[in-house]
Amino acid sequence: MLGFVPQPNQIKVFDVNPSVLIYILSKILERSMKITYDPEVDILRIILSDVPIEDSDEERPGVILDYDEDGNIIALEILDASKRIDNPRSLEYSIST
């Protein structure tokens, strides 16, 4: 497993072997949050970690939190998402600096 995740200003593409760059990017993507929407069942799922789910709790009606074995939240499910979110198929993403 990759010991550190390089920041964009730490990588110069011309300094990195392409296979190493692909490896680094794959490790970054493995740790990335994933968001899925299934229109057939109208569920929006936000996955924070790909570790096994140990427990789930419907924190509020229609909002399910999934926990790992240490009690950390690893995923969030929103049931009837189209009734709770203006457009569950749309995503706005930003990083504050």
N, C-alpha and C positions, 0 to 999 in steps of 0.2 A: 504494500500500500504506500502511496506517496506520502512522505513525511511533512511536506509543506506545499501550500498552494501558492504559486508565484503570482505576483500582481502584474497587471498588464505592462507597467513600465519596467519590469524586471526581465522581460523576454524580448529579445531582438530576434525576429524570425530568421534572419540570415546567420545567426550564431547557433541555431538549433537544428539538429538533424531532423528531417521531417517525421521519421518514425518516433522520435522522442517527443516532438511537438504533439503528434496524435495521441501518444500515451498520456501526456500531461492533460490535454483537453478532455480525454475520456475520463480521467480521474476527477477533474473539476465537474464534469457533467454527472458523474456518479453521486456526487454530494449535493447536487442541485435540487432545489424544491421542484416538485412536479405538480401540475394542475391539470385535472381532466374533468370533462363534462360529458355525461352520457345522456343524450336527449331522450332515449327510449325509456329510461327510468327516472329522468329529471333529477340527477344527482351530480352535484359539483364536489369534487374531492381534491383536497390540497394535501399532498404528501410531503412531509418535512424530512423523513428518514425512511429508508427501505429496510429497517430492522423489523423482526416479527412483532405482530400485535399481540400483546399479552392480555389487554383488557380494553373494553369500550364502554362509554357512558354517554347517554343522551343528556347532555348538560342542560339544554333547553329543548323544548319541542322542535323536532326537525333538525337539530344540530348535534351531531355525534362526534365525540372526541375519542381518538384511539391512542392508547398508551403502550409503551414498551415495558419490559420487566422491571425497570427502575422507576416507573411512574412518570416518565417524560412523555409529553404529548408528541406523537409522531405523525398524526394525520387528523384531518378535520373533514367531515362529510356534511354537506348541506342538502337535506332532502327537499323535494319540491322547489328546486333552485329557481326555476323560471318565475315562481310566485314571490320569491324573496329578493331576487336580484334583477335589475332592469334588463340586462342582457348577459346571461351566463356564458354565452359563446364569445364574449368580448373580454379582452384583458388589457389593462393598462399597467405598465411596469416602469418603475423608476428607482434609482438609487440616489439617496441623498448624499451629498459630499460635504 
